[in-house]
Amino acid sequence: MSVVTSTTTRLRVIWEPGSDVLVGICHCGAEHRAEDPVGIWQWLLSHPDHEAEQR
Ligand SMILES: [Zn+2]
């Protein structure tokens, strides 16, 4: 894991037990699910983009 910056300290990646799904939680409250850890981090680090998502 080479991507470690001060930005990641506010981000969380949780593994959902019983599945292969990882849940990324941004400091802004947005959540994203994916099976690929790399995809999770790319999504988290694209913060200004995903912030536009509305439920
Ligand atoms: Zn965000």
mmCIF file of the protein (N, C-alpha, C, O) and its ligand, coordinates in Angstrom:
data_MODEL
# 
_entry.id   MODEL 
# 
loop_
_entity.id 
_entity.type 
_entity.pdbx_number_of_molecules 
1 polymer     1 
2 non-polymer 1 
# 
_entity_poly.entity_id                      1 
_entity_poly.type                           'polypeptide(L)' 
_entity_poly.nstd_linkage                   no 
_entity_poly.nstd_monomer                   no 
_entity_poly.pdbx_seq_one_letter_code       MSVVTSTTTRLRVIWEPGSDVLVGICHCGAEHRAEDPVGIWQWLLSHPDHEAEQR 
_entity_poly.pdbx_seq_one_letter_code_can   MSVVTSTTTRLRVIWEPGSDVLVGICHCGAEHRAEDPVGIWQWLLSHPDHEAEQR 
_entity_poly.pdbx_strand_id                 A 
# 
loop_
_entity_poly_seq.entity_id 
_entity_poly_seq.num 
_entity_poly_seq.mon_id 
_entity_poly_seq.hetero 
1 1  MET n 
1 2  SER n 
1 3  VAL n 
1 4  VAL n 
1 5  THR n 
1 6  SER n 
1 7  THR n 
1 8  THR n 
1 9  THR n 
1 10 ARG n 
1 11 LEU n 
1 12 ARG n 
1 13 VAL n 
1 14 ILE n 
1 15 TRP n 
1 16 GLU n 
1 17 PRO n 
1 18 GLY n 
1 19 SER n 
1 20 ASP n 
1 21 VAL n 
1 22 LEU n 
1 23 VAL n 
1 24 GLY n 
1 25 ILE n 
1 26 CYS n 
1 27 HIS n 
1 28 CYS n 
1 29 GLY n 
1 30 ALA n 
1 31 GLU n 
1 32 HIS n 
1 33 ARG n 
1 34 ALA n 
1 35 GLU n 
1 36 ASP n 
1 37 PRO n 
1 38 VAL n 
1 39 GLY n 
1 40 ILE n 
1 41 TRP n 
1 42 GLN n 
1 43 TRP n 
1 44 LEU n 
1 45 LEU n 
1 46 SER n 
1 47 HIS n 
1 48 PRO n 
1 49 ASP n 
1 50 HIS n 
1 51 GLU n 
1 52 ALA n 
1 53 GLU n 
1 54 GLN n 
1 55 ARG n 
# 
loop_
_struct_asym.id 
_struct_asym.entity_id 
A 1 
B 2 
# 
loop_
_chem_comp.id 
_chem_comp.type 
_chem_comp.mon_nstd_flag 
ALA 'L-peptide linking' y 
ARG 'L-peptide linking' y 
ASP 'L-peptide linking' y 
CYS 'L-peptide linking' y 
GLN 'L-peptide linking' y 
GLU 'L-peptide linking' y 
GLY 'peptide linking'   y 
HIS 'L-peptide linking' y 
ILE 'L-peptide linking' y 
LEU 'L-peptide linking' y 
MET 'L-peptide linking' y 
PRO 'L-peptide linking' y 
SER 'L-peptide linking' y 
THR 'L-peptide linking' y 
TRP 'L-peptide linking' y 
VAL 'L-peptide linking' y 
ZN  non-polymer         . 
# 
_pdbx_entity_nonpoly.entity_id   2 
_pdbx_entity_nonpoly.name        ? 
_pdbx_entity_nonpoly.comp_id     ZN 
# 
_pdbx_nonpoly_scheme.asym_id         B 
_pdbx_nonpoly_scheme.entity_id       2 
_pdbx_nonpoly_scheme.mon_id          ZN 
_pdbx_nonpoly_scheme.ndb_seq_num     1 
_pdbx_nonpoly_scheme.pdb_seq_num     101 
_pdbx_nonpoly_scheme.auth_seq_num    101 
_pdbx_nonpoly_scheme.pdb_mon_id      ZN 
_pdbx_nonpoly_scheme.auth_mon_id     ZN 
_pdbx_nonpoly_scheme.pdb_strand_id   A 
_pdbx_nonpoly_scheme.pdb_ins_code    . 
# 
loop_
_atom_site.group_PDB 
_atom_site.id 
_atom_site.type_symbol 
_atom_site.label_atom_id 
_atom_site.label_alt_id 
_atom_site.label_comp_id 
_atom_site.label_asym_id 
_atom_site.label_entity_id 
_atom_site.label_seq_id 
_atom_site.pdbx_PDB_ins_code 
_atom_site.Cartn_x 
_atom_site.Cartn_y 
_atom_site.Cartn_z 
_atom_site.occupancy 
_atom_site.B_iso_or_equiv 
_atom_site.pdbx_formal_charge 
_atom_site.auth_seq_id 
_atom_site.auth_comp_id 
_atom_site.auth_asym_id 
_atom_site.auth_atom_id 
_atom_site.pdbx_PDB_model_num 
ATOM   1   N  N  . MET A 1 1  ? 0.856   -1.190  0.000  1.00 0.00 ? 1   MET A N  1 
ATOM   2   C  CA . MET A 1 1  ? 0.000   0.000   0.000  1.00 0.00 ? 1   MET A CA 1 
ATOM   3   C  C  . MET A 1 1  ? 0.888   1.235   0.000  1.00 0.00 ? 1   MET A C  1 
ATOM   4   O  O  . MET A 1 1  ? 1.545   1.537   0.996  1.00 0.00 ? 1   MET A O  1 
ATOM   5   N  N  . SER A 1 2  ? 0.904   1.928   -1.092 1.00 0.00 ? 2   SER A N  1 
ATOM   6   C  CA . SER A 1 2  ? 1.809   3.062   -1.203 1.00 0.00 ? 2   SER A CA 1 
ATOM   7   C  C  . SER A 1 2  ? 1.080   4.401   -1.058 1.00 0.00 ? 2   SER A C  1 
ATOM   8   O  O  . SER A 1 2  ? 1.707   5.451   -0.917 1.00 0.00 ? 2   SER A O  1 
ATOM   9   N  N  . VAL A 1 3  ? -0.247  4.344   -1.094 1.00 0.00 ? 3   VAL A N  1 
ATOM   10  C  CA . VAL A 1 3  ? -1.008  5.591   -1.019 1.00 0.00 ? 3   VAL A CA 1 
ATOM   11  C  C  . VAL A 1 3  ? -1.348  5.896   0.441  1.00 0.00 ? 3   VAL A C  1 
ATOM   12  O  O  . VAL A 1 3  ? -2.377  5.459   0.957  1.00 0.00 ? 3   VAL A O  1 
ATOM   13  N  N  . VAL A 1 4  ? -0.478  6.644   1.085  1.00 0.00 ? 4   VAL A N  1 
ATOM   14  C  CA . VAL A 1 4  ? -0.746  7.039   2.475  1.00 0.00 ? 4   VAL A CA 1 
ATOM   15  C  C  . VAL A 1 4  ? -0.457  8.524   2.614  1.00 0.00 ? 4   VAL A C  1 
ATOM   16  O  O  . VAL A 1 4  ? 0.698   8.949   2.606  1.00 0.00 ? 4   VAL A O  1 
ATOM   17  N  N  . THR A 1 5  ? -1.502  9.293   2.739  1.00 0.00 ? 5   THR A N  1 
ATOM   18  C  CA . THR A 1 5  ? -1.333  10.730  2.921  1.00 0.00 ? 5   THR A CA 1 
ATOM   19  C  C  . THR A 1 5  ? -2.176  11.193  4.088  1.00 0.00 ? 5   THR A C  1 
ATOM   20  O  O  . THR A 1 5  ? -2.952  10.416  4.643  1.00 0.00 ? 5   THR A O  1 
ATOM   21  N  N  . SER A 1 6  ? -2.035  12.424  4.457  1.00 0.00 ? 6   SER A N  1 
ATOM   22  C  CA . SER A 1 6  ? -2.809  12.957  5.575  1.00 0.00 ? 6   SER A CA 1 
ATOM   23  C  C  . SER A 1 6  ? -4.296  12.938  5.261  1.00 0.00 ? 6   SER A C  1 
ATOM   24  O  O  . SER A 1 6  ? -5.134  12.950  6.163  1.00 0.00 ? 6   SER A O  1 
ATOM   25  N  N  . THR A 1 7  ? -4.608  12.908  3.987  1.00 0.00 ? 7   THR A N  1 
ATOM   26  C  CA . THR A 1 7  ? -6.011  12.920  3.585  1.00 0.00 ? 7   THR A CA 1 
ATOM   27  C  C  . THR A 1 7  ? -6.713  11.627  3.990  1.00 0.00 ? 7   THR A C  1 
ATOM   28  O  O  . THR A 1 7  ? -7.898  11.635  4.321  1.00 0.00 ? 7   THR A O  1 
ATOM   29  N  N  . THR A 1 8  ? -5.985  10.530  3.962  1.00 0.00 ? 8   THR A N  1 
ATOM   30  C  CA . THR A 1 8  ? -6.614  9.242   4.208  1.00 0.00 ? 8   THR A CA 1 
ATOM   31  C  C  . THR A 1 8  ? -6.983  9.034   5.666  1.00 0.00 ? 8   THR A C  1 
ATOM   32  O  O  . THR A 1 8  ? -7.732  8.112   5.989  1.00 0.00 ? 8   THR A O  1 
ATOM   33  N  N  . THR A 1 9  ? -6.469  9.876   6.546  1.00 0.00 ? 9   THR A N  1 
ATOM   34  C  CA . THR A 1 9  ? -6.724  9.664   7.966  1.00 0.00 ? 9   THR A CA 1 
ATOM   35  C  C  . THR A 1 9  ? -8.177  9.898   8.314  1.00 0.00 ? 9   THR A C  1 
ATOM   36  O  O  . THR A 1 9  ? -8.645  9.429   9.351  1.00 0.00 ? 9   THR A O  1 
ATOM   37  N  N  . ARG A 1 10 ? -8.897  10.612  7.472  1.00 0.00 ? 10  ARG A N  1 
ATOM   38  C  CA . ARG A 1 10 ? -10.307 10.874  7.756  1.00 0.00 ? 10  ARG A CA 1 
ATOM   39  C  C  . ARG A 1 10 ? -11.201 9.894   6.999  1.00 0.00 ? 10  ARG A C  1 
ATOM   40  O  O  . ARG A 1 10 ? -12.427 9.975   7.064  1.00 0.00 ? 10  ARG A O  1 
ATOM   41  N  N  . LEU A 1 11 ? -10.580 8.989   6.296  1.00 0.00 ? 11  LEU A N  1 
ATOM   42  C  CA . LEU A 1 11 ? -11.342 8.048   5.494  1.00 0.00 ? 11  LEU A CA 1 
ATOM   43  C  C  . LEU A 1 11 ? -11.329 6.674   6.144  1.00 0.00 ? 11  LEU A C  1 
ATOM   44  O  O  . LEU A 1 11 ? -10.376 6.312   6.835  1.00 0.00 ? 11  LEU A O  1 
ATOM   45  N  N  . ARG A 1 12 ? -12.384 5.918   5.920  1.00 0.00 ? 12  ARG A N  1 
ATOM   46  C  CA . ARG A 1 12 ? -12.472 4.594   6.529  1.00 0.00 ? 12  ARG A CA 1 
ATOM   47  C  C  . ARG A 1 12 ? -12.860 3.582   5.460  1.00 0.00 ? 12  ARG A C  1 
ATOM   48  O  O  . ARG A 1 12 ? -13.662 3.861   4.569  1.00 0.00 ? 12  ARG A O  1 
ATOM   49  N  N  . VAL A 1 13 ? -12.277 2.418   5.575  1.00 0.00 ? 13  VAL A N  1 
ATOM   50  C  CA . VAL A 1 13 ? -12.658 1.316   4.696  1.00 0.00 ? 13  VAL A CA 1 
ATOM   51  C  C  . VAL A 1 13 ? -13.030 0.128   5.575  1.00 0.00 ? 13  VAL A C  1 
ATOM   52  O  O  . VAL A 1 13 ? -12.208 -0.371  6.344  1.00 0.00 ? 13  VAL A O  1 
ATOM   53  N  N  . ILE A 1 14 ? -14.261 -0.312  5.453  1.00 0.00 ? 14  ILE A N  1 
ATOM   54  C  CA . ILE A 1 14 ? -14.753 -1.399  6.302  1.00 0.00 ? 14  ILE A CA 1 
ATOM   55  C  C  . ILE A 1 14 ? -15.104 -2.597  5.436  1.00 0.00 ? 14  ILE A C  1 
ATOM   56  O  O  . ILE A 1 14 ? -15.696 -2.462  4.366  1.00 0.00 ? 14  ILE A O  1 
ATOM   57  N  N  . TRP A 1 15 ? -14.727 -3.760  5.920  1.00 0.00 ? 15  TRP A N  1 
ATOM   58  C  CA . TRP A 1 15 ? -15.080 -5.002  5.229  1.00 0.00 ? 15  TRP A CA 1 
ATOM   59  C  C  . TRP A 1 15 ? -16.371 -5.540  5.815  1.00 0.00 ? 15  TRP A C  1 
ATOM   60  O  O  . TRP A 1 15 ? -16.500 -5.701  7.029  1.00 0.00 ? 15  TRP A O  1 
ATOM   61  N  N  . GLU A 1 16 ? -17.311 -5.813  4.952  1.00 0.00 ? 16  GLU A N  1 
ATOM   62  C  CA . GLU A 1 16 ? -18.579 -6.351  5.408  1.00 0.00 ? 16  GLU A CA 1 
ATOM   63  C  C  . GLU A 1 16 ? -18.448 -7.853  5.633  1.00 0.00 ? 16  GLU A C  1 
ATOM   64  O  O  . GLU A 1 16 ? -18.233 -8.597  4.676  1.00 0.00 ? 16  GLU A O  1 
ATOM   65  N  N  . PRO A 1 17 ? -18.571 -8.312  6.873  1.00 0.00 ? 17  PRO A N  1 
ATOM   66  C  CA . PRO A 1 17 ? -18.459 -9.741  7.185  1.00 0.00 ? 17  PRO A CA 1 
ATOM   67  C  C  . PRO A 1 17 ? -19.459 -10.570 6.389  1.00 0.00 ? 17  PRO A C  1 
ATOM   68  O  O  . PRO A 1 17 ? -20.609 -10.168 6.212  1.00 0.00 ? 17  PRO A O  1 
ATOM   69  N  N  . GLY A 1 18 ? -19.022 -11.709 5.920  1.00 0.00 ? 18  GLY A N  1 
ATOM   70  C  CA . GLY A 1 18 ? -19.906 -12.592 5.190  1.00 0.00 ? 18  GLY A CA 1 
ATOM   71  C  C  . GLY A 1 18 ? -19.975 -12.300 3.713  1.00 0.00 ? 18  GLY A C  1 
ATOM   72  O  O  . GLY A 1 18 ? -20.722 -12.948 2.980  1.00 0.00 ? 18  GLY A O  1 
ATOM   73  N  N  . SER A 1 19 ? -19.203 -11.332 3.271  1.00 0.00 ? 19  SER A N  1 
ATOM   74  C  CA . SER A 1 19 ? -19.208 -10.999 1.852  1.00 0.00 ? 19  SER A CA 1 
ATOM   75  C  C  . SER A 1 19 ? -17.811 -10.548 1.437  1.00 0.00 ? 19  SER A C  1 
ATOM   76  O  O  . SER A 1 19 ? -16.905 -10.437 2.263  1.00 0.00 ? 19  SER A O  1 
ATOM   77  N  N  . ASP A 1 20 ? -17.660 -10.297 0.167  1.00 0.00 ? 20  ASP A N  1 
ATOM   78  C  CA . ASP A 1 20 ? -16.381 -9.797  -0.338 1.00 0.00 ? 20  ASP A CA 1 
ATOM   79  C  C  . ASP A 1 20 ? -16.438 -8.300  -0.578 1.00 0.00 ? 20  ASP A C  1 
ATOM   80  O  O  . ASP A 1 20 ? -15.593 -7.727  -1.267 1.00 0.00 ? 20  ASP A O  1 
ATOM   81  N  N  . VAL A 1 21 ? -17.454 -7.680  0.006  1.00 0.00 ? 21  VAL A N  1 
ATOM   82  C  CA . VAL A 1 21 ? -17.676 -6.269  -0.271 1.00 0.00 ? 21  VAL A CA 1 
ATOM   83  C  C  . VAL A 1 21 ? -16.964 -5.390  0.753  1.00 0.00 ? 21  VAL A C  1 
ATOM   84  O  O  . VAL A 1 21 ? -17.032 -5.626  1.959  1.00 0.00 ? 21  VAL A O  1 
ATOM   85  N  N  . LEU A 1 22 ? -16.284 -4.380  0.241  1.00 0.00 ? 22  LEU A N  1 
ATOM   86  C  CA . LEU A 1 22 ? -15.670 -3.374  1.087  1.00 0.00 ? 22  LEU A CA 1 
ATOM   87  C  C  . LEU A 1 22 ? -16.504 -2.103  1.030  1.00 0.00 ? 22  LEU A C  1 
ATOM   88  O  O  . LEU A 1 22 ? -17.020 -1.720  -0.020 1.00 0.00 ? 22  LEU A O  1 
ATOM   89  N  N  . VAL A 1 23 ? -16.622 -1.458  2.186  1.00 0.00 ? 23  VAL A N  1 
ATOM   90  C  CA . VAL A 1 23 ? -17.380 -0.220  2.242  1.00 0.00 ? 23  VAL A CA 1 
ATOM   91  C  C  . VAL A 1 23 ? -16.444 0.919   2.586  1.00 0.00 ? 23  VAL A C  1 
ATOM   92  O  O  . VAL A 1 23 ? -15.799 0.913   3.635  1.00 0.00 ? 23  VAL A O  1 
ATOM   93  N  N  . GLY A 1 24 ? -16.374 1.886   1.707  1.00 0.00 ? 24  GLY A N  1 
ATOM   94  C  CA . GLY A 1 24 ? -15.558 3.062   1.954  1.00 0.00 ? 24  GLY A CA 1 
ATOM   95  C  C  . GLY A 1 24 ? -16.432 4.189   2.471  1.00 0.00 ? 24  GLY A C  1 
ATOM   96  O  O  . GLY A 1 24 ? -17.484 4.485   1.904  1.00 0.00 ? 24  GLY A O  1 
ATOM   97  N  N  . ILE A 1 25 ? -15.986 4.815   3.555  1.00 0.00 ? 25  ILE A N  1 
ATOM   98  C  CA . ILE A 1 25 ? -16.747 5.911   4.136  1.00 0.00 ? 25  ILE A CA 1 
ATOM   99  C  C  . ILE A 1 25 ? -15.880 7.159   4.153  1.00 0.00 ? 25  ILE A C  1 
ATOM   100 O  O  . ILE A 1 25 ? -14.803 7.183   4.749  1.00 0.00 ? 25  ILE A O  1 
ATOM   101 N  N  . CYS A 1 26 ? -16.370 8.183   3.492  1.00 0.00 ? 26  CYS A N  1 
ATOM   102 C  CA . CYS A 1 26 ? -15.623 9.432   3.408  1.00 0.00 ? 26  CYS A CA 1 
ATOM   103 C  C  . CYS A 1 26 ? -15.924 10.303  4.621  1.00 0.00 ? 26  CYS A C  1 
ATOM   104 O  O  . CYS A 1 26 ? -16.918 10.096  5.316  1.00 0.00 ? 26  CYS A O  1 
ATOM   105 N  N  . HIS A 1 27 ? -15.064 11.270  4.864  1.00 0.00 ? 27  HIS A N  1 
ATOM   106 C  CA . HIS A 1 27 ? -15.278 12.178  5.996  1.00 0.00 ? 27  HIS A CA 1 
ATOM   107 C  C  . HIS A 1 27 ? -16.498 13.054  5.796  1.00 0.00 ? 27  HIS A C  1 
ATOM   108 O  O  . HIS A 1 27 ? -16.981 13.679  6.740  1.00 0.00 ? 27  HIS A O  1 
ATOM   109 N  N  . CYS A 1 28 ? -17.000 13.102  4.563  1.00 0.00 ? 28  CYS A N  1 
ATOM   110 C  CA . CYS A 1 28 ? -18.183 13.912  4.281  1.00 0.00 ? 28  CYS A CA 1 
ATOM   111 C  C  . CYS A 1 28 ? -19.461 13.104  4.492  1.00 0.00 ? 28  CYS A C  1 
ATOM   112 O  O  . CYS A 1 28 ? -20.566 13.633  4.371  1.00 0.00 ? 28  CYS A O  1 
ATOM   113 N  N  . GLY A 1 29 ? -19.299 11.804  4.813  1.00 0.00 ? 29  GLY A N  1 
ATOM   114 C  CA . GLY A 1 29 ? -20.470 10.987  5.081  1.00 0.00 ? 29  GLY A CA 1 
ATOM   115 C  C  . GLY A 1 29 ? -20.891 10.119  3.916  1.00 0.00 ? 29  GLY A C  1 
ATOM   116 O  O  . GLY A 1 29 ? -21.745 9.247   4.078  1.00 0.00 ? 29  GLY A O  1 
ATOM   117 N  N  . ALA A 1 30 ? -20.323 10.331  2.762  1.00 0.00 ? 30  ALA A N  1 
ATOM   118 C  CA . ALA A 1 30 ? -20.660 9.536   1.588  1.00 0.00 ? 30  ALA A CA 1 
ATOM   119 C  C  . ALA A 1 30 ? -20.105 8.126   1.736  1.00 0.00 ? 30  ALA A C  1 
ATOM   120 O  O  . ALA A 1 30 ? -19.026 7.925   2.294  1.00 0.00 ? 30  ALA A O  1 
ATOM   121 N  N  . GLU A 1 31 ? -20.854 7.155   1.232  1.00 0.00 ? 31  GLU A N  1 
ATOM   122 C  CA . GLU A 1 31 ? -20.413 5.769   1.303  1.00 0.00 ? 31  GLU A CA 1 
ATOM   123 C  C  . GLU A 1 31 ? -20.349 5.162   -0.089 1.00 0.00 ? 31  GLU A C  1 
ATOM   124 O  O  . GLU A 1 31 ? -21.080 5.562   -0.995 1.00 0.00 ? 31  GLU A O  1 
ATOM   125 N  N  . HIS A 1 32 ? -19.458 4.186   -0.240 1.00 0.00 ? 32  HIS A N  1 
ATOM   126 C  CA . HIS A 1 32 ? -19.316 3.528   -1.528 1.00 0.00 ? 32  HIS A CA 1 
ATOM   127 C  C  . HIS A 1 32 ? -18.934 2.068   -1.311 1.00 0.00 ? 32  HIS A C  1 
ATOM   128 O  O  . HIS A 1 32 ? -18.058 1.759   -0.504 1.00 0.00 ? 32  HIS A O  1 
ATOM   129 N  N  . ARG A 1 33 ? -19.598 1.176   -2.037 1.00 0.00 ? 33  ARG A N  1 
ATOM   130 C  CA . ARG A 1 33 ? -19.309 -0.249  -1.881 1.00 0.00 ? 33  ARG A CA 1 
ATOM   131 C  C  . ARG A 1 33 ? -18.678 -0.800  -3.144 1.00 0.00 ? 33  ARG A C  1 
ATOM   132 O  O  . ARG A 1 33 ? -19.097 -0.480  -4.256 1.00 0.00 ? 33  ARG A O  1 
ATOM   133 N  N  . ALA A 1 34 ? -17.655 -1.637  -2.957 1.00 0.00 ? 34  ALA A N  1 
ATOM   134 C  CA . ALA A 1 34 ? -17.008 -2.275  -4.092 1.00 0.00 ? 34  ALA A CA 1 
ATOM   135 C  C  . ALA A 1 34 ? -16.204 -3.460  -3.576 1.00 0.00 ? 34  ALA A C  1 
ATOM   136 O  O  . ALA A 1 34 ? -15.856 -3.514  -2.396 1.00 0.00 ? 34  ALA A O  1 
ATOM   137 N  N  . GLU A 1 35 ? -15.910 -4.403  -4.456 1.00 0.00 ? 35  GLU A N  1 
ATOM   138 C  CA . GLU A 1 35 ? -15.111 -5.563  -4.057 1.00 0.00 ? 35  GLU A CA 1 
ATOM   139 C  C  . GLU A 1 35 ? -13.623 -5.290  -4.242 1.00 0.00 ? 35  GLU A C  1 
ATOM   140 O  O  . GLU A 1 35 ? -12.782 -6.040  -3.748 1.00 0.00 ? 35  GLU A O  1 
ATOM   141 N  N  . ASP A 1 36 ? -13.309 -4.235  -4.943 1.00 0.00 ? 36  ASP A N  1 
ATOM   142 C  CA . ASP A 1 36 ? -11.916 -3.925  -5.244 1.00 0.00 ? 36  ASP A CA 1 
ATOM   143 C  C  . ASP A 1 36 ? -11.391 -2.826  -4.321 1.00 0.00 ? 36  ASP A C  1 
ATOM   144 O  O  . ASP A 1 36 ? -11.852 -1.688  -4.396 1.00 0.00 ? 36  ASP A O  1 
ATOM   145 N  N  . PRO A 1 37 ? -10.432 -3.152  -3.452 1.00 0.00 ? 37  PRO A N  1 
ATOM   146 C  CA . PRO A 1 37 ? -9.876  -2.155  -2.532 1.00 0.00 ? 37  PRO A CA 1 
ATOM   147 C  C  . PRO A 1 37 ? -9.311  -0.946  -3.261 1.00 0.00 ? 37  PRO A C  1 
ATOM   148 O  O  . PRO A 1 37 ? -9.423  0.185   -2.789 1.00 0.00 ? 37  PRO A O  1 
ATOM   149 N  N  . VAL A 1 38 ? -8.702  -1.194  -4.416 1.00 0.00 ? 38  VAL A N  1 
ATOM   150 C  CA . VAL A 1 38 ? -8.136  -0.079  -5.180 1.00 0.00 ? 38  VAL A CA 1 
ATOM   151 C  C  . VAL A 1 38 ? -9.249  0.869   -5.625 1.00 0.00 ? 38  VAL A C  1 
ATOM   152 O  O  . VAL A 1 38 ? -9.100  2.090   -5.578 1.00 0.00 ? 38  VAL A O  1 
ATOM   153 N  N  . GLY A 1 39 ? -10.362 0.287   -6.056 1.00 0.00 ? 39  GLY A N  1 
ATOM   154 C  CA . GLY A 1 39 ? -11.487 1.108   -6.484 1.00 0.00 ? 39  GLY A CA 1 
ATOM   155 C  C  . GLY A 1 39 ? -12.049 1.928   -5.335 1.00 0.00 ? 39  GLY A C  1 
ATOM   156 O  O  . GLY A 1 39 ? -12.454 3.077   -5.513 1.00 0.00 ? 39  GLY A O  1 
ATOM   157 N  N  . ILE A 1 40 ? -12.068 1.319   -4.146 1.00 0.00 ? 40  ILE A N  1 
ATOM   158 C  CA . ILE A 1 40 ? -12.556 2.028   -2.963 1.00 0.00 ? 40  ILE A CA 1 
ATOM   159 C  C  . ILE A 1 40 ? -11.717 3.270   -2.693 1.00 0.00 ? 40  ILE A C  1 
ATOM   160 O  O  . ILE A 1 40 ? -12.244 4.363   -2.487 1.00 0.00 ? 40  ILE A O  1 
ATOM   161 N  N  . TRP A 1 41 ? -10.403 3.081   -2.699 1.00 0.00 ? 41  TRP A N  1 
ATOM   162 C  CA . TRP A 1 41 ? -9.520  4.203   -2.386 1.00 0.00 ? 41  TRP A CA 1 
ATOM   163 C  C  . TRP A 1 41 ? -9.571  5.278   -3.470 1.00 0.00 ? 41  TRP A C  1 
ATOM   164 O  O  . TRP A 1 41 ? -9.495  6.473   -3.184 1.00 0.00 ? 41  TRP A O  1 
ATOM   165 N  N  . GLN A 1 42 ? -9.701  4.834   -4.706 1.00 0.00 ? 42  GLN A N  1 
ATOM   166 C  CA . GLN A 1 42 ? -9.800  5.828   -5.782 1.00 0.00 ? 42  GLN A CA 1 
ATOM   167 C  C  . GLN A 1 42 ? -11.058 6.658   -5.607 1.00 0.00 ? 42  GLN A C  1 
ATOM   168 O  O  . GLN A 1 42 ? -11.064 7.865   -5.848 1.00 0.00 ? 42  GLN A O  1 
ATOM   169 N  N  . TRP A 1 43 ? -12.122 5.991   -5.183 1.00 0.00 ? 43  TRP A N  1 
ATOM   170 C  CA . TRP A 1 43 ? -13.381 6.710   -4.957 1.00 0.00 ? 43  TRP A CA 1 
ATOM   171 C  C  . TRP A 1 43 ? -13.232 7.676   -3.781 1.00 0.00 ? 43  TRP A C  1 
ATOM   172 O  O  . TRP A 1 43 ? -13.656 8.829   -3.859 1.00 0.00 ? 43  TRP A O  1 
ATOM   173 N  N  . LEU A 1 44 ? -12.625 7.197   -2.689 1.00 0.00 ? 44  LEU A N  1 
ATOM   174 C  CA . LEU A 1 44 ? -12.456 8.041   -1.511 1.00 0.00 ? 44  LEU A CA 1 
ATOM   175 C  C  . LEU A 1 44 ? -11.611 9.268   -1.825 1.00 0.00 ? 44  LEU A C  1 
ATOM   176 O  O  . LEU A 1 44 ? -11.912 10.377  -1.383 1.00 0.00 ? 44  LEU A O  1 
ATOM   177 N  N  . LEU A 1 45 ? -10.553 9.053   -2.591 1.00 0.00 ? 45  LEU A N  1 
ATOM   178 C  CA . LEU A 1 45 ? -9.638  10.150  -2.883 1.00 0.00 ? 45  LEU A CA 1 
ATOM   179 C  C  . LEU A 1 45 ? -10.187 11.105  -3.937 1.00 0.00 ? 45  LEU A C  1 
ATOM   180 O  O  . LEU A 1 45 ? -9.598  12.153  -4.204 1.00 0.00 ? 45  LEU A O  1 
ATOM   181 N  N  . SER A 1 46 ? -11.320 10.736  -4.533 1.00 0.00 ? 46  SER A N  1 
ATOM   182 C  CA . SER A 1 46 ? -11.947 11.632  -5.513 1.00 0.00 ? 46  SER A CA 1 
ATOM   183 C  C  . SER A 1 46 ? -13.032 12.446  -4.844 1.00 0.00 ? 46  SER A C  1 
ATOM   184 O  O  . SER A 1 46 ? -14.018 12.831  -5.473 1.00 0.00 ? 46  SER A O  1 
ATOM   185 N  N  . HIS A 1 47 ? -12.842 12.703  -3.563 1.00 0.00 ? 47  HIS A N  1 
ATOM   186 C  CA . HIS A 1 47 ? -13.866 13.307  -2.701 1.00 0.00 ? 47  HIS A CA 1 
ATOM   187 C  C  . HIS A 1 47 ? -14.745 14.393  -3.338 1.00 0.00 ? 47  HIS A C  1 
ATOM   188 O  O  . HIS A 1 47 ? -15.969 14.299  -3.252 1.00 0.00 ? 47  HIS A O  1 
ATOM   189 N  N  . PRO A 1 48 ? -14.178 15.394  -3.959 1.00 0.00 ? 48  PRO A N  1 
ATOM   190 C  CA . PRO A 1 48 ? -15.056 16.464  -4.485 1.00 0.00 ? 48  PRO A CA 1 
ATOM   191 C  C  . PRO A 1 48 ? -16.063 15.938  -5.503 1.00 0.00 ? 48  PRO A C  1 
ATOM   192 O  O  . PRO A 1 48 ? -17.116 16.541  -5.707 1.00 0.00 ? 48  PRO A O  1 
ATOM   193 N  N  . ASP A 1 49 ? -15.746 14.827  -6.132 1.00 0.00 ? 49  ASP A N  1 
ATOM   194 C  CA . ASP A 1 49 ? -16.633 14.284  -7.154 1.00 0.00 ? 49  ASP A CA 1 
ATOM   195 C  C  . ASP A 1 49 ? -17.798 13.524  -6.545 1.00 0.00 ? 49  ASP A C  1 
ATOM   196 O  O  . ASP A 1 49 ? -18.948 13.752  -6.921 1.00 0.00 ? 49  ASP A O  1 
ATOM   197 N  N  . HIS A 1 50 ? -17.521 12.627  -5.613 1.00 0.00 ? 50  HIS A N  1 
ATOM   198 C  CA . HIS A 1 50 ? -18.597 11.814  -5.053 1.00 0.00 ? 50  HIS A CA 1 
ATOM   199 C  C  . HIS A 1 50 ? -19.492 12.614  -4.126 1.00 0.00 ? 50  HIS A C  1 
ATOM   200 O  O  . HIS A 1 50 ? -20.615 12.204  -3.832 1.00 0.00 ? 50  HIS A O  1 
ATOM   201 N  N  . GLU A 1 51 ? -19.002 13.745  -3.668 1.00 0.00 ? 51  GLU A N  1 
ATOM   202 C  CA . GLU A 1 51 ? -19.780 14.563  -2.741 1.00 0.00 ? 51  GLU A CA 1 
ATOM   203 C  C  . GLU A 1 51 ? -21.080 15.030  -3.401 1.00 0.00 ? 51  GLU A C  1 
ATOM   204 O  O  . GLU A 1 51 ? -22.047 15.357  -2.714 1.00 0.00 ? 51  GLU A O  1 
ATOM   205 N  N  . ALA A 1 52 ? -21.096 15.060  -4.735 1.00 0.00 ? 52  ALA A N  1 
ATOM   206 C  CA . ALA A 1 52 ? -22.261 15.551  -5.440 1.00 0.00 ? 52  ALA A CA 1 
ATOM   207 C  C  . ALA A 1 52 ? -23.396 14.538  -5.422 1.00 0.00 ? 52  ALA A C  1 
ATOM   208 O  O  . ALA A 1 52 ? -24.536 14.867  -5.750 1.00 0.00 ? 52  ALA A O  1 
ATOM   209 N  N  . GLU A 1 53 ? -23.080 13.293  -5.034 1.00 0.00 ? 53  GLU A N  1 
ATOM   210 C  CA . GLU A 1 53 ? -24.121 12.271  -5.019 1.00 0.00 ? 53  GLU A CA 1 
ATOM   211 C  C  . GLU A 1 53 ? -25.140 12.569  -3.929 1.00 0.00 ? 53  GLU A C  1 
ATOM   212 O  O  . GLU A 1 53 ? -24.793 12.886  -2.792 1.00 0.00 ? 53  GLU A O  1 
ATOM   213 N  N  . GLN A 1 54 ? -26.391 12.458  -4.306 1.00 0.00 ? 54  GLN A N  1 
ATOM   214 C  CA . GLN A 1 54 ? -27.468 12.716  -3.351 1.00 0.00 ? 54  GLN A CA 1 
ATOM   215 C  C  . GLN A 1 54 ? -28.336 11.472  -3.221 1.00 0.00 ? 54  GLN A C  1 
ATOM   216 O  O  . GLN A 1 54 ? -28.610 10.786  -4.205 1.00 0.00 ? 54  GLN A O  1 
ATOM   217 N  N  . ARG A 1 55 ? -28.765 11.190  -1.992 1.00 0.00 ? 55  ARG A N  1 
ATOM   218 C  CA . ARG A 1 55 ? -29.643 10.051  -1.800 1.00 0.00 ? 55  ARG A CA 1 
ATOM   219 C  C  . ARG A 1 55 ? -31.092 10.456  -1.985 1.00 0.00 ? 55  ARG A C  1 
ATOM   220 O  O  . ARG A 1 55 ? -31.987 9.620   -1.861 1.00 0.00 ? 55  ARG A O  1 
HETATM 221 ZN ZN . ZN  B 2 .  ? -16.377 12.843  0.405  1.00 0.00 2 101 ZN  A ZN 1 
# 
